[in-house]
């Protein structure tokens, strides 16, 4: 019954109408695409009914608001014009940035920014350089994983990576990458109430639950409130430098445009 409709002509409205609220009409064509493929008939009716009810509620609220506001209160011409203008300017500035922004950032620039702004790089959390392997209990040659994981021999590390590619549920083997320790705790079921003490006293962790065996090797760590290492902040600094360049590019364009306009007849100040 929801989809049953009749042809109605009223002003500019013509076609198969499903619902009406005042002078607003919901047509059958407005429902195109709201029902995903392979949806059951029952679910289709529910989706359609909810769509219609939502449309009715929105139009009722609109009519009620229109009845209780004056013409001046409903005049948004200035706001619409300002919003349109801001979109035009934003579009142009985005294009300018895409065409002219220098995205190359050298290591020297990153290091220079880090050295000059060390006070801004105080750690808000504990961080670690850590490797981890999560593996099923029934994985083959499980006993050899522990010795490979503990080894610093490059050959053993290569063998471990090969094994993990075949059997590990999840793993990370790269002693150069920093992680938030909280991020590790989301992956590995480590229980600790004092992260600082735990990190100082545990360099190799072996855990298990009903499904997985967990191995973690902590290569290095920095404690909250210490200076954050440059390698941890590198990507953040790149973003800061790029954002600064964007602002400088836009400001330069604004100022140049203003100066050029003052020296031409496009602008007059009375």
N, C-alpha and C positions, 0 to 999 in steps of 0.2 A: 504493500500500500504506500510505502514511503516514496517509491519511485514512480507512482502513478501521478500524472500531471495533465494539465489541459492547456490548450493554446489560449494565451491571454494577450490582448493588445491594450496598452495603457501608456500614453505618451510615447517615449522612446523605447519602451519595453515591449518586446515581441518575441515569442518563442515558448518553449515548454517550461512552465513555471512550477517550482516545487514548494516555495514558501514566499510569503510576503510579510513585511513589517512596514507599515505606513506606505511610503512611495518607493521603498526598496524591494527589489524582487530577486530571489535566488532561482537561477535557471538550472536546468538539468546539465547543461554544458559546463557549469561551474564545478560539477562533481567529477569531471574527467581527471583521472590520475590519482584520485585519493585512495583507491582500493588496490593494494598490492596484488600481483598475480598469484595464482594458486590459493586464494583466500576462499574459505568455505562460505556458503550462502548465509549461514547464521552470522558469521563474523562480518561479512559484507554489510548486512543490514545494521549491525551494531555500529560499524564505522560510519556508515551513511547517516544514521540517526544522530550520532554524536556530532558530526560535522554540521548538520542542519541546526541542531540545538545551540551549538556554539555560535553559528552565524546569527540566529535569532537573538541570542543574548547580547551580542555585540551591537546589532542594529537597534535593539531596544534601549541600550545604554546611550547610544549616539542620539537617538530621538529625544530621550529624557534630558540629555545635556543641552541639546539645541533649544529645547523649550525653556530652559532655565538660565540661558545666557543671552546677553544683549548682542546686537550686531557688532558693536565695537569689541566686545569680549571674544567674539568668534572671528575677528579679522586678523589673520596671520600672514598677511601679504609681506610685511617687513621681515618677519622671521623666516618665511619661505625664501625670500630673495637673499637674505643673509646666508642661509644654509646653502643655497645653490651657488652663491659666490664663493663660499668657503670650499665647496667641493671642486669648483673649477680651479681655484688657486692650488688646492692640494694635488689635483691631478697634474698640473703643470710642474709643481715642485718635485713631485715623484718622478716625472719624466726627466727633469733636469738632473736630479740625483743619479738616475739610471745612466744617463749619457755622459756626465762629467765627473762623477765621484771617483776618486782614486782609491781602489780597494786593496792595493798592495801595502802591507804593513810589515816592516822589517823587524827582525829580532832586536836590533839596536833600539828601535822606537819603543818596543814593548818593555825592554829592560830599563830604558830611561824613564818611562812613565812609572814603572814599578818603584824605582829608586826614589823618585821625587814624591811619591804618594804612599809611602810605606804605612803611614798612620791609618790609611783607609783600608788596609788589608789585614785587619785583625780577624782571626778565625772566629766564626760564630758557632762552630761545632767541631768535634773531633774528626780528623781525617786520617786515612790510612793508605799506604801502598800495600796491596794485598792480592794474592792469587787465591782462587778457590776452585774446587771441583765438587759437583753434586752428581752422584752416580747411584744407580739401582743396586740393591743388595745382591741381586743375582747376576751381576755383571761378571764376565770371565776374568780370571787372573786378578782378582780384587786385591789380593795380598801384595802384589807388586806395585800397586798404585801409591801406597804410602811411602815406600822407599824412593820411588821416582819423584814424588812430590816434594820430599824433603831435600833432594839432591840439588846442588847448584851446578852440576856438570851440564854443559850445553847439550851433550848427547842425550842425557837422561830427560832433559826438558823437551827436546824434540820428540823423543819416544812417548812422553806423557801427552803432548799435543796430538800426536797421531792416534793414540789410544782414545783420548777424549773426543776427537772428531767422530770416532766410531761408536762409542758407548756412553759418553757422559750425557746426563740429562741437561746440564748447564755447566759451563766452566769459563774461567777467565785466567789466562796465564800471560801476564805482562807486568813485570815488577816496576815499570816506569809510570803507571797510571795511578792517580790519586782517586780515592773514593771517600765520600762521607761515610763515617762508621755507621751512622744510622741507616744508610743505604745497604750496607753489608748485613745489618741486623734484620732487614726485611727479607733477605735472601737466605741467610743461615740462621737456624734457631738457637742462637747464642743467648744465654740468660745472664745478665749482669746488671747490678744496681750501681756500679761505679765504673764507668767506662775508662777513666784514666788509669785506675789501678789494674783493670783487666788488660789494657794494652801494654802496660809496663811489665806485666808478668806472664803474658802469653804470646808466643811467637808462632807456635804451630798448634792448631786446634783440630781435633777429630771428634765428630759427633755423629749420631745416627738417630733415626726415628723409624717408624714402621715401614717406610718405603725406601728412604734414601740413606746413603752414607755421605757425610760432609767432611771435606778437608779444606782447611784454610791456613795459609802461610802469610804472616804479616812481615813485610820487609822493612817498613818504616811507618812512623806515625807522628802527627803533630796534634797537640792538645788545644782545645778551645781557649781563646784569648791570646794565643801565641801569634807570631807573624805568619800569615799564610804564605806558603812557598810560591815562588814565581810560576813553577810548572803547573800548579793548581789554578792559578789566576790568569794564565795566558789567554784563554779564550774570552774571559770576561774583559780583560784589558783591550783585546782586539775590538770588542763591541763598543767599549767606551771611546776608543780612538776614532772608530768609524762614525759613531754618533756625533762626536765633536766636529769631525770633518763635514758631516751633513749640515750641521748648524752653521758652520763658517761659510759653506758654499751658499746656503740660502740667504744668510745675512749679506754676503757680498753681492748677490744678485739684487736683493732689495735696495741696498744702498746705491749700487750702480744705476739701477732703474730710476731711482729718485733723482740722482744727480743729472743724469741724461735728460730727464723730463724738465728739470728746472732750466736747463740750457736750451730748451726748444720751446715751441709755441703750443705744446700740448697741454701745458699747465700754466695757469695764471693765478696769482694770489692778489686779491683786491684789498 
